């Protein structure tokens, strides 16, 4: 994905006018459709979601509901990220970005960055979906033209880009990885799609292990290496559903993905299994072995680096320098293993528990 940087102070007006016009448009949408507010603690950071009307609420909030807090728990004096969410179809308001000269020539999917003494804006527009973050104000906009066209993956991992850009500034790196563990220690599950991250994480729901995610989570390295839960959504291949009979109630309430997988919300059916996070003891690289038993084999940090970093950077561009730094530090400090997944999935959590024990 390409980037467009601008540091010329003479060009302040276009991005500044653009961002202010987007905020004004959201306020108009909010005035028409009403306001709904949700509060969250994510990676020990406070996040406030402000919806213009109800249309996006049931599509965005299920994946985050295990991290929701009550208004009484909200500290208005603490720093927080405010995300404004709206759609054009139900509010009657249109995103004004096409009218801004500063965005001419910007292709779909490209990341646009503007920085000067007053603004630090990062944006991405694609397929009628807009992600915008103004870092100086800790203010983000999520806008879709037609809520009926919201991709299912946006429900499974909502606000992914915005969280990635904002959390990175606070020493928390969003990674393409899952995490399971006990309250006092756990493991990070890394690897590109199809290697067994989801299978491993979902198999652990029938054990004493807590579930902090199967595809994305946050990691931090200070004061200790820690995995923070982000989404409680799990993905399961439809042809593998008979390996997880305990998930049938969740599958009946699931959304179907274009990839031949079902999206399930773990917190709705296993609230006692969802974990907000834990310190990390190791990095596991799941691989399907075809044998019956599941075993561990220690490998070099370089293998873990290749399993984690390229897929994370490819899916989550925009802040590469800090991303490399945080992931590199974590891999350097943690032992790394290949988790050779056997055909008896009930043995997966036992292998992890024995390691943690």
BALOBA-1460 file (C-alpha; in Angstrom, 3 decimals):
// residues 357
<rec num="1" residu="x" x="0.000" y="0.000" z="0.000"/>
<rec num="2" residu="x" x="1.302" y="3.400" z="-0.902"/>
<rec num="3" residu="x" x="1.639" y="6.396" z="1.366"/>
<rec num="4" residu="x" x="1.338" y="10.092" z="0.802"/>
<rec num="5" residu="x" x="3.176" y="12.281" z="3.302"/>
<rec num="6" residu="x" x="2.845" y="16.061" z="3.540"/>
<rec num="7" residu="x" x="4.856" y="18.324" z="5.838"/>
<rec num="8" residu="x" x="4.490" y="21.567" z="3.881"/>
<rec num="9" residu="x" x="2.913" y="24.200" z="6.119"/>
<rec num="10" residu="x" x="1.467" y="25.936" z="3.058"/>
<rec num="11" residu="x" x="-0.797" y="22.908" z="2.576"/>
<rec num="12" residu="x" x="-2.251" y="23.146" z="6.092"/>
<rec num="13" residu="x" x="-5.626" y="24.397" z="4.897"/>
<rec num="14" residu="x" x="-6.696" y="21.368" z="2.868"/>
<rec num="15" residu="x" x="-6.156" y="18.650" z="5.534"/>
<rec num="16" residu="x" x="-7.277" y="20.962" z="8.344"/>
<rec num="17" residu="x" x="-10.435" y="21.943" z="6.505"/>
<rec num="18" residu="x" x="-10.999" y="18.313" z="5.593"/>
<rec num="19" residu="x" x="-10.795" y="17.013" z="9.140"/>
<rec num="20" residu="x" x="-12.935" y="19.781" z="10.591"/>
<rec num="21" residu="x" x="-15.524" y="19.225" z="7.857"/>
<rec num="22" residu="x" x="-15.659" y="15.517" z="8.690"/>
<rec num="23" residu="x" x="-16.155" y="16.288" z="12.397"/>
<rec num="24" residu="x" x="-18.896" y="18.773" z="11.520"/>
<rec num="25" residu="x" x="-20.582" y="16.205" z="9.266"/>
<rec num="26" residu="x" x="-20.534" y="13.664" z="12.099"/>
<rec num="27" residu="x" x="-22.136" y="16.167" z="14.468"/>
<rec num="28" residu="x" x="-24.862" y="16.784" z="11.903"/>
<rec num="29" residu="x" x="-25.423" y="13.025" z="11.585"/>
<rec num="30" residu="x" x="-25.510" y="12.682" z="15.375"/>
<rec num="31" residu="x" x="-28.077" y="15.495" z="15.651"/>
<rec num="32" residu="x" x="-30.314" y="13.770" z="13.103"/>
<rec num="33" residu="x" x="-30.002" y="10.154" z="14.235"/>
<rec num="34" residu="x" x="-29.296" y="10.495" z="17.944"/>
<rec num="35" residu="x" x="-26.233" y="9.631" z="20.003"/>
<rec num="36" residu="x" x="-25.253" y="6.281" z="21.553"/>
<rec num="37" residu="x" x="-22.077" y="6.038" z="23.645"/>
<rec num="38" residu="x" x="-20.110" y="2.963" z="24.762"/>
<rec num="39" residu="x" x="-17.073" y="2.847" z="27.057"/>
<rec num="40" residu="x" x="-14.181" y="0.354" z="26.952"/>
<rec num="41" residu="x" x="-10.867" y="-0.437" z="28.593"/>
<rec num="42" residu="x" x="-8.584" y="-1.933" z="25.929"/>
<rec num="43" residu="x" x="-4.971" y="-2.728" z="26.704"/>
<rec num="44" residu="x" x="-5.379" y="-0.656" z="29.893"/>
<rec num="45" residu="x" x="-6.306" y="2.329" z="27.696"/>
<rec num="46" residu="x" x="-9.686" y="4.040" z="27.730"/>
<rec num="47" residu="x" x="-11.722" y="4.117" z="24.519"/>
<rec num="48" residu="x" x="-15.058" y="5.850" z="23.962"/>
<rec num="49" residu="x" x="-17.239" y="4.955" z="20.977"/>
<rec num="50" residu="x" x="-19.812" y="7.557" z="19.933"/>
<rec num="51" residu="x" x="-22.382" y="6.311" z="17.406"/>
<rec num="52" residu="x" x="-24.540" y="8.576" z="15.265"/>
<rec num="53" residu="x" x="-27.711" y="6.516" z="15.470"/>
<rec num="54" residu="x" x="-28.141" y="2.788" z="16.151"/>
<rec num="55" residu="x" x="-27.321" y="1.324" z="12.726"/>
<rec num="56" residu="x" x="-23.666" y="0.416" z="13.419"/>
<rec num="57" residu="x" x="-23.995" y="-0.537" z="17.092"/>
<rec num="58" residu="x" x="-24.922" y="-4.245" z="16.658"/>
<rec num="59" residu="x" x="-22.265" y="-4.660" z="13.965"/>
<rec num="60" residu="x" x="-19.337" y="-3.080" z="15.814"/>
<rec num="61" residu="x" x="-19.817" y="-3.802" z="19.517"/>
<rec num="62" residu="x" x="-20.123" y="-7.643" z="19.857"/>
<rec num="63" residu="x" x="-16.405" y="-8.270" z="19.268"/>
<rec num="64" residu="x" x="-15.531" y="-5.724" z="21.981"/>
<rec num="65" residu="x" x="-18.226" y="-6.442" z="24.563"/>
<rec num="66" residu="x" x="-15.905" y="-8.385" z="26.900"/>
<rec num="67" residu="x" x="-13.920" y="-5.145" z="27.391"/>
<rec num="68" residu="x" x="-16.888" y="-2.826" z="27.920"/>
<rec num="69" residu="x" x="-17.038" y="-0.907" z="31.180"/>
<rec num="70" residu="x" x="-19.860" y="0.964" z="32.873"/>
<rec num="71" residu="x" x="-20.097" y="4.725" z="32.702"/>
<rec num="72" residu="x" x="-19.424" y="4.786" z="36.453"/>
<rec num="73" residu="x" x="-16.003" y="3.188" z="35.813"/>
<rec num="74" residu="x" x="-15.063" y="5.879" z="33.302"/>
<rec num="75" residu="x" x="-12.471" y="8.429" z="34.387"/>
<rec num="76" residu="x" x="-13.174" y="11.647" z="32.426"/>
<rec num="77" residu="x" x="-9.836" y="13.119" z="33.521"/>
<rec num="78" residu="x" x="-7.755" y="10.274" z="32.057"/>
<rec num="79" residu="x" x="-6.509" y="10.376" z="28.427"/>
<rec num="80" residu="x" x="-8.737" y="8.426" z="26.073"/>
<rec num="81" residu="x" x="-9.425" y="7.742" z="22.412"/>
<rec num="82" residu="x" x="-12.756" y="8.987" z="21.093"/>
<rec num="83" residu="x" x="-14.065" y="7.249" z="17.973"/>
<rec num="84" residu="x" x="-17.030" y="8.744" z="16.111"/>
<rec num="85" residu="x" x="-18.952" y="6.166" z="14.044"/>
<rec num="86" residu="x" x="-21.601" y="6.901" z="11.431"/>
<rec num="87" residu="x" x="-23.042" y="5.825" z="8.090"/>
<rec num="88" residu="x" x="-24.542" y="7.877" z="5.301"/>
<rec num="89" residu="x" x="-27.539" y="5.686" z="4.496"/>
<rec num="90" residu="x" x="-29.281" y="5.925" z="7.869"/>
<rec num="91" residu="x" x="-28.224" y="9.476" z="8.796"/>
<rec num="92" residu="x" x="-28.581" y="11.200" z="5.425"/>
<rec num="93" residu="x" x="-25.146" y="12.807" z="5.751"/>
<rec num="94" residu="x" x="-22.360" y="12.234" z="3.206"/>
<rec num="95" residu="x" x="-18.644" y="12.057" z="3.912"/>
<rec num="96" residu="x" x="-17.126" y="15.259" z="2.430"/>
<rec num="97" residu="x" x="-13.678" y="13.893" z="1.558"/>
<rec num="98" residu="x" x="-14.167" y="13.945" z="-2.213"/>
<rec num="99" residu="x" x="-14.433" y="17.730" z="-2.068"/>
<rec num="100" residu="x" x="-11.005" y="18.227" z="-0.465"/>
<rec num="101" residu="x" x="-8.094" y="19.085" z="-2.763"/>
<rec num="102" residu="x" x="-5.599" y="17.545" z="-0.354"/>
<rec num="103" residu="x" x="-6.927" y="14.095" z="-1.221"/>
<rec num="104" residu="x" x="-6.751" y="14.337" z="-5.026"/>
<rec num="105" residu="x" x="-4.937" y="11.415" z="-6.596"/>
<rec num="106" residu="x" x="-5.298" y="9.224" z="-3.542"/>
<rec num="107" residu="x" x="-6.176" y="5.690" z="-4.638"/>
<rec num="108" residu="x" x="-8.378" y="3.219" z="-2.748"/>
<rec num="109" residu="x" x="-6.568" y="1.483" z="0.072"/>
<rec num="110" residu="x" x="-3.646" y="3.890" z="0.226"/>
<rec num="111" residu="x" x="-2.659" y="5.400" z="3.538"/>
<rec num="112" residu="x" x="-2.540" y="9.202" z="3.632"/>
<rec num="113" residu="x" x="-0.488" y="10.910" z="6.354"/>
<rec num="114" residu="x" x="-0.330" y="14.622" z="7.144"/>
<rec num="115" residu="x" x="1.902" y="16.042" z="9.887"/>
<rec num="116" residu="x" x="2.816" y="19.550" z="10.989"/>
<rec num="117" residu="x" x="3.027" y="21.534" z="14.243"/>
<rec num="118" residu="x" x="-0.736" y="21.409" z="14.736"/>
<rec num="119" residu="x" x="-2.028" y="18.204" z="13.165"/>
<rec num="120" residu="x" x="-1.045" y="14.544" z="12.898"/>
<rec num="121" residu="x" x="-3.630" y="12.859" z="10.676"/>
<rec num="122" residu="x" x="-3.528" y="9.322" z="9.274"/>
<rec num="123" residu="x" x="-6.310" y="8.122" z="6.964"/>
<rec num="124" residu="x" x="-7.336" y="5.268" z="4.720"/>
<rec num="125" residu="x" x="-10.301" y="5.160" z="2.360"/>
<rec num="126" residu="x" x="-11.518" y="2.098" z="0.459"/>
<rec num="127" residu="x" x="-14.827" y="0.738" z="-0.880"/>
<rec num="128" residu="x" x="-16.954" y="3.436" z="0.744"/>
<rec num="129" residu="x" x="-15.287" y="2.861" z="4.125"/>
<rec num="130" residu="x" x="-13.263" y="5.588" z="5.835"/>
<rec num="131" residu="x" x="-10.791" y="5.364" z="8.754"/>
<rec num="132" residu="x" x="-9.358" y="8.678" z="10.008"/>
<rec num="133" residu="x" x="-7.306" y="9.378" z="13.141"/>
<rec num="134" residu="x" x="-6.182" y="12.775" z="14.383"/>
<rec num="135" residu="x" x="-3.481" y="11.791" z="16.881"/>
<rec num="136" residu="x" x="-3.047" y="15.234" z="18.449"/>
<rec num="137" residu="x" x="-6.706" y="15.259" z="19.484"/>
<rec num="138" residu="x" x="-7.028" y="11.497" z="20.159"/>
<rec num="139" residu="x" x="-10.039" y="11.677" z="17.875"/>
<rec num="140" residu="x" x="-10.985" y="9.167" z="15.169"/>
<rec num="141" residu="x" x="-13.753" y="8.883" z="12.578"/>
<rec num="142" residu="x" x="-15.142" y="5.601" z="11.235"/>
<rec num="143" residu="x" x="-17.584" y="6.161" z="8.402"/>
<rec num="144" residu="x" x="-19.271" y="3.888" z="5.884"/>
<rec num="145" residu="x" x="-21.521" y="5.014" z="3.065"/>
<rec num="146" residu="x" x="-23.968" y="2.110" z="3.358"/>
<rec num="147" residu="x" x="-24.093" y="0.079" z="6.567"/>
<rec num="148" residu="x" x="-25.646" y="-2.826" z="4.635"/>
<rec num="149" residu="x" x="-22.336" y="-3.163" z="2.783"/>
<rec num="150" residu="x" x="-20.146" y="-3.371" z="5.877"/>
<rec num="151" residu="x" x="-17.856" y="-6.406" z="5.377"/>
<rec num="152" residu="x" x="-18.341" y="-9.191" z="7.931"/>
<rec num="153" residu="x" x="-14.629" y="-8.987" z="8.749"/>
<rec num="154" residu="x" x="-15.246" y="-5.436" z="10.043"/>
<rec num="155" residu="x" x="-17.627" y="-6.936" z="12.600"/>
<rec num="156" residu="x" x="-15.082" y="-9.553" z="13.619"/>
<rec num="157" residu="x" x="-12.240" y="-7.064" z="14.029"/>
<rec num="158" residu="x" x="-13.866" y="-3.597" z="14.156"/>
<rec num="159" residu="x" x="-11.801" y="-0.412" z="14.054"/>
<rec num="160" residu="x" x="-8.683" y="-2.490" z="13.465"/>
<rec num="161" residu="x" x="-6.716" y="0.212" z="11.651"/>
<rec num="162" residu="x" x="-7.678" y="2.975" z="14.083"/>
<rec num="163" residu="x" x="-6.722" y="0.882" z="17.103"/>
<rec num="164" residu="x" x="-3.458" y="-0.072" z="15.400"/>
<rec num="165" residu="x" x="-2.447" y="3.530" z="14.686"/>
<rec num="166" residu="x" x="-3.458" y="4.882" z="18.101"/>
<rec num="167" residu="x" x="-2.239" y="2.045" z="20.337"/>
<rec num="168" residu="x" x="1.170" y="2.045" z="18.668"/>
<rec num="169" residu="x" x="1.736" y="5.543" z="20.059"/>
<rec num="170" residu="x" x="1.187" y="4.120" z="23.541"/>
<rec num="171" residu="x" x="3.639" y="1.228" z="23.387"/>
<rec num="172" residu="x" x="1.047" y="-1.360" z="22.433"/>
<rec num="173" residu="x" x="1.498" y="-3.161" z="19.140"/>
<rec num="174" residu="x" x="-1.455" y="-4.746" z="17.396"/>
<rec num="175" residu="x" x="-0.247" y="-8.091" z="16.037"/>
<rec num="176" residu="x" x="-1.647" y="-10.763" z="13.725"/>
<rec num="177" residu="x" x="-1.659" y="-13.418" z="16.440"/>
<rec num="178" residu="x" x="-3.825" y="-15.193" z="18.993"/>
<rec num="179" residu="x" x="-3.212" y="-15.691" z="22.705"/>
<rec num="180" residu="x" x="-4.271" y="-18.230" z="25.329"/>
<rec num="181" residu="x" x="-3.146" y="-18.626" z="28.909"/>
<rec num="182" residu="x" x="-3.696" y="-18.527" z="32.628"/>
<rec num="183" residu="x" x="-4.111" y="-15.287" z="34.602"/>
<rec num="184" residu="x" x="-0.424" y="-15.311" z="35.563"/>
<rec num="185" residu="x" x="1.128" y="-16.456" z="32.232"/>
<rec num="186" residu="x" x="0.269" y="-17.380" z="28.663"/>
<rec num="187" residu="x" x="1.526" y="-17.904" z="25.120"/>
<rec num="188" residu="x" x="1.260" y="-15.948" z="21.869"/>
<rec num="189" residu="x" x="0.103" y="-17.942" z="18.817"/>
<rec num="190" residu="x" x="1.697" y="-16.624" z="15.629"/>
<rec num="191" residu="x" x="1.642" y="-17.543" z="11.947"/>
<rec num="192" residu="x" x="-0.008" y="-16.612" z="8.682"/>
<rec num="193" residu="x" x="-3.616" y="-17.574" z="7.999"/>
<rec num="194" residu="x" x="-4.400" y="-21.279" z="7.859"/>
<rec num="195" residu="x" x="-1.537" y="-22.475" z="10.055"/>
<rec num="196" residu="x" x="-3.688" y="-23.367" z="13.075"/>
<rec num="197" residu="x" x="-3.909" y="-20.260" z="15.286"/>
<rec num="198" residu="x" x="-7.704" y="-20.359" z="15.453"/>
<rec num="199" residu="x" x="-7.821" y="-24.136" z="15.857"/>
<rec num="200" residu="x" x="-5.421" y="-23.929" z="18.788"/>
<rec num="201" residu="x" x="-7.203" y="-21.042" z="20.502"/>
<rec num="202" residu="x" x="-10.688" y="-22.535" z="20.107"/>
<rec num="203" residu="x" x="-9.549" y="-25.971" z="21.297"/>
<rec num="204" residu="x" x="-8.467" y="-24.322" z="24.559"/>
<rec num="205" residu="x" x="-12.028" y="-23.258" z="25.379"/>
<rec num="206" residu="x" x="-12.585" y="-26.735" z="26.869"/>
<rec num="207" residu="x" x="-9.724" y="-26.334" z="29.339"/>
<rec num="208" residu="x" x="-8.548" y="-24.113" z="32.177"/>
<rec num="209" residu="x" x="-6.899" y="-21.783" z="29.681"/>
<rec num="210" residu="x" x="-8.325" y="-18.336" z="29.054"/>
<rec num="211" residu="x" x="-8.995" y="-17.025" z="25.524"/>
<rec num="212" residu="x" x="-7.588" y="-13.596" z="24.640"/>
<rec num="213" residu="x" x="-8.012" y="-13.829" z="20.855"/>
<rec num="214" residu="x" x="-7.389" y="-16.090" z="17.887"/>
<rec num="215" residu="x" x="-6.397" y="-13.690" z="15.098"/>
<rec num="216" residu="x" x="-5.478" y="-10.274" z="16.541"/>
<rec num="217" residu="x" x="-4.356" y="-9.010" z="19.929"/>
<rec num="218" residu="x" x="-2.197" y="-6.282" z="21.461"/>
<rec num="219" residu="x" x="1.270" y="-6.830" z="22.901"/>
<rec num="220" residu="x" x="3.393" y="-4.550" z="25.067"/>
<rec num="221" residu="x" x="6.943" y="-4.991" z="26.361"/>
<rec num="222" residu="x" x="7.069" y="-2.583" z="29.309"/>
<rec num="223" residu="x" x="7.170" y="-3.079" z="32.224"/>
<rec num="224" residu="x" x="6.819" y="-6.735" z="31.188"/>
<rec num="225" residu="x" x="5.882" y="-8.590" z="28.029"/>
<rec num="226" residu="x" x="2.117" y="-8.789" z="28.014"/>
<rec num="227" residu="x" x="-0.695" y="-9.896" z="25.687"/>
<rec num="228" residu="x" x="-3.842" y="-7.736" z="25.839"/>
<rec num="229" residu="x" x="-7.126" y="-9.012" z="24.451"/>
<rec num="230" residu="x" x="-8.724" y="-6.922" z="21.718"/>
<rec num="231" residu="x" x="-11.537" y="-8.981" z="20.151"/>
<rec num="232" residu="x" x="-13.508" y="-11.954" z="21.465"/>
<rec num="233" residu="x" x="-14.421" y="-13.044" z="17.936"/>
<rec num="234" residu="x" x="-13.266" y="-16.476" z="16.754"/>
<rec num="235" residu="x" x="-13.051" y="-17.913" z="13.254"/>
<rec num="236" residu="x" x="-13.718" y="-21.554" z="12.462"/>
<rec num="237" residu="x" x="-13.619" y="-23.359" z="9.126"/>
<rec num="238" residu="x" x="-17.068" y="-24.690" z="8.318"/>
<rec num="239" residu="x" x="-15.640" y="-28.079" z="7.340"/>
<rec num="240" residu="x" x="-13.989" y="-28.307" z="10.773"/>
<rec num="241" residu="x" x="-17.097" y="-27.569" z="12.824"/>
<rec num="242" residu="x" x="-17.573" y="-31.225" z="13.826"/>
<rec num="243" residu="x" x="-14.224" y="-31.059" z="15.640"/>
<rec num="244" residu="x" x="-15.774" y="-28.445" z="17.944"/>
<rec num="245" residu="x" x="-19.238" y="-29.779" z="18.931"/>
<rec num="246" residu="x" x="-19.265" y="-27.473" z="21.969"/>
<rec num="247" residu="x" x="-19.322" y="-24.527" z="19.537"/>
<rec num="248" residu="x" x="-22.598" y="-25.542" z="17.852"/>
<rec num="249" residu="x" x="-24.688" y="-22.964" z="19.809"/>
<rec num="250" residu="x" x="-22.221" y="-20.256" z="18.799"/>
<rec num="251" residu="x" x="-22.201" y="-21.418" z="15.174"/>
<rec num="252" residu="x" x="-25.982" y="-21.192" z="14.997"/>
<rec num="253" residu="x" x="-25.626" y="-17.540" z="15.974"/>
<rec num="254" residu="x" x="-22.645" y="-16.864" z="13.704"/>
<rec num="255" residu="x" x="-21.918" y="-14.797" z="10.616"/>
<rec num="256" residu="x" x="-20.505" y="-16.477" z="7.518"/>
<rec num="257" residu="x" x="-17.274" y="-15.125" z="6.071"/>
<rec num="258" residu="x" x="-16.375" y="-15.178" z="2.372"/>
<rec num="259" residu="x" x="-13.346" y="-17.318" z="3.252"/>
<rec num="260" residu="x" x="-15.430" y="-20.387" z="4.106"/>
<rec num="261" residu="x" x="-15.218" y="-19.656" z="7.819"/>
<rec num="262" residu="x" x="-17.814" y="-18.791" z="10.431"/>
<rec num="263" residu="x" x="-17.395" y="-15.851" z="12.769"/>
<rec num="264" residu="x" x="-18.403" y="-16.579" z="16.363"/>
<rec num="265" residu="x" x="-18.420" y="-14.291" z="19.388"/>
<rec num="266" residu="x" x="-16.865" y="-16.233" z="22.238"/>
<rec num="267" residu="x" x="-17.966" y="-13.920" z="25.048"/>
<rec num="268" residu="x" x="-21.651" y="-14.489" z="24.297"/>
<rec num="269" residu="x" x="-21.372" y="-18.249" z="24.843"/>
<rec num="270" residu="x" x="-18.258" y="-18.644" z="27.019"/>
<rec num="271" residu="x" x="-18.005" y="-15.434" z="29.060"/>
<rec num="272" residu="x" x="-16.017" y="-17.201" z="31.753"/>
<rec num="273" residu="x" x="-13.339" y="-18.163" z="29.205"/>
<rec num="274" residu="x" x="-12.623" y="-14.722" z="27.760"/>
<rec num="275" residu="x" x="-9.521" y="-13.132" z="29.256"/>
<rec num="276" residu="x" x="-8.454" y="-9.492" z="29.198"/>
<rec num="277" residu="x" x="-4.829" y="-10.608" z="28.962"/>
<rec num="278" residu="x" x="-1.809" y="-12.041" z="30.761"/>
<rec num="279" residu="x" x="2.005" y="-11.889" z="30.863"/>
<rec num="280" residu="x" x="3.623" y="-13.858" z="28.047"/>
<rec num="281" residu="x" x="5.954" y="-16.776" z="28.723"/>
<rec num="282" residu="x" x="6.637" y="-17.905" z="25.126"/>
<rec num="283" residu="x" x="5.784" y="-17.612" z="21.444"/>
<rec num="284" residu="x" x="4.179" y="-20.658" z="19.790"/>
<rec num="285" residu="x" x="4.040" y="-21.237" z="16.032"/>
<rec num="286" residu="x" x="1.182" y="-23.692" z="15.368"/>
<rec num="287" residu="x" x="1.711" y="-26.181" z="12.541"/>
<rec num="288" residu="x" x="-0.594" y="-29.060" z="11.614"/>
<rec num="289" residu="x" x="1.465" y="-32.264" z="11.851"/>
<rec num="290" residu="x" x="-1.067" y="-34.945" z="10.885"/>
<rec num="291" residu="x" x="0.054" y="-37.089" z="13.824"/>
<rec num="292" residu="x" x="-2.220" y="-37.887" z="16.784"/>
<rec num="293" residu="x" x="-0.348" y="-36.133" z="19.560"/>
<rec num="294" residu="x" x="0.548" y="-32.456" z="19.902"/>
<rec num="295" residu="x" x="4.186" y="-31.698" z="20.694"/>
<rec num="296" residu="x" x="6.531" y="-28.754" z="21.176"/>
<rec num="297" residu="x" x="9.813" y="-28.166" z="19.412"/>
<rec num="298" residu="x" x="12.009" y="-25.190" z="20.302"/>
<rec num="299" residu="x" x="13.114" y="-23.043" z="17.358"/>
<rec num="300" residu="x" x="15.187" y="-19.922" z="16.774"/>
<rec num="301" residu="x" x="13.837" y="-16.381" z="17.226"/>
<rec num="302" residu="x" x="14.312" y="-15.925" z="13.472"/>
<rec num="303" residu="x" x="11.569" y="-18.474" z="12.769"/>
<rec num="304" residu="x" x="9.178" y="-16.669" z="15.103"/>
<rec num="305" residu="x" x="10.090" y="-13.355" z="13.458"/>
<rec num="306" residu="x" x="9.176" y="-14.735" z="10.024"/>
<rec num="307" residu="x" x="5.926" y="-16.181" z="11.350"/>
<rec num="308" residu="x" x="4.772" y="-12.952" z="13.004"/>
<rec num="309" residu="x" x="6.285" y="-9.799" z="11.552"/>
<rec num="310" residu="x" x="5.634" y="-10.006" z="7.760"/>
<rec num="311" residu="x" x="1.929" y="-10.871" z="8.113"/>
<rec num="312" residu="x" x="1.440" y="-8.183" z="10.772"/>
<rec num="313" residu="x" x="3.146" y="-5.454" z="8.727"/>
<rec num="314" residu="x" x="1.286" y="-6.479" z="5.565"/>
<rec num="315" residu="x" x="-2.119" y="-6.355" z="7.232"/>
<rec num="316" residu="x" x="-1.422" y="-3.370" z="9.492"/>
<rec num="317" residu="x" x="0.692" y="-0.736" z="7.726"/>
<rec num="318" residu="x" x="1.182" y="2.887" z="8.716"/>
<rec num="319" residu="x" x="3.499" y="2.796" z="11.741"/>
<rec num="320" residu="x" x="6.169" y="0.317" z="10.680"/>
<rec num="321" residu="x" x="9.132" y="1.729" z="12.604"/>
<rec num="322" residu="x" x="7.616" y="1.353" z="16.065"/>
<rec num="323" residu="x" x="5.977" y="-1.929" z="15.071"/>
<rec num="324" residu="x" x="9.330" y="-3.472" z="14.166"/>
<rec num="325" residu="x" x="10.797" y="-2.192" z="17.431"/>
<rec num="326" residu="x" x="8.094" y="-3.627" z="19.724"/>
<rec num="327" residu="x" x="7.801" y="-6.993" z="17.960"/>
<rec num="328" residu="x" x="11.579" y="-7.359" z="17.714"/>
<rec num="329" residu="x" x="12.046" y="-6.685" z="21.419"/>
<rec num="330" residu="x" x="9.366" y="-9.223" z="22.334"/>
<rec num="331" residu="x" x="10.792" y="-11.961" z="20.096"/>
<rec num="332" residu="x" x="14.292" y="-11.348" z="21.425"/>
<rec num="333" residu="x" x="13.194" y="-11.848" z="25.045"/>
<rec num="334" residu="x" x="10.793" y="-14.823" z="24.739"/>
<rec num="335" residu="x" x="11.594" y="-18.474" z="23.937"/>
<rec num="336" residu="x" x="10.042" y="-19.646" z="20.671"/>
<rec num="337" residu="x" x="8.507" y="-23.032" z="19.848"/>
<rec num="338" residu="x" x="6.727" y="-24.800" z="17.016"/>
<rec num="339" residu="x" x="3.471" y="-26.287" z="18.300"/>
<rec num="340" residu="x" x="3.005" y="-29.409" z="16.187"/>
<rec num="341" residu="x" x="-0.778" y="-29.837" z="16.264"/>
<rec num="342" residu="x" x="-2.016" y="-33.413" z="16.296"/>
<rec num="343" residu="x" x="-5.311" y="-34.816" z="15.066"/>
<rec num="344" residu="x" x="-6.640" y="-35.234" z="18.623"/>
<rec num="345" residu="x" x="-7.516" y="-31.619" z="19.339"/>
<rec num="346" residu="x" x="-8.295" y="-32.363" z="22.987"/>
<rec num="347" residu="x" x="-4.559" y="-32.820" z="23.559"/>
<rec num="348" residu="x" x="-3.684" y="-29.266" z="22.441"/>
<rec num="349" residu="x" x="-4.611" y="-27.499" z="25.703"/>
<rec num="350" residu="x" x="-2.895" y="-30.215" z="27.748"/>
<rec num="351" residu="x" x="0.366" y="-29.559" z="25.909"/>
<rec num="352" residu="x" x="0.096" y="-25.820" z="26.557"/>
<rec num="353" residu="x" x="-0.902" y="-26.296" z="30.197"/>
<rec num="354" residu="x" x="2.031" y="-28.652" z="30.795"/>
<rec num="355" residu="x" x="4.367" y="-26.043" z="29.356"/>
<rec num="356" residu="x" x="2.912" y="-23.261" z="31.479"/>
<rec num="357" residu="x" x="2.775" y="-25.455" z="34.562"/>
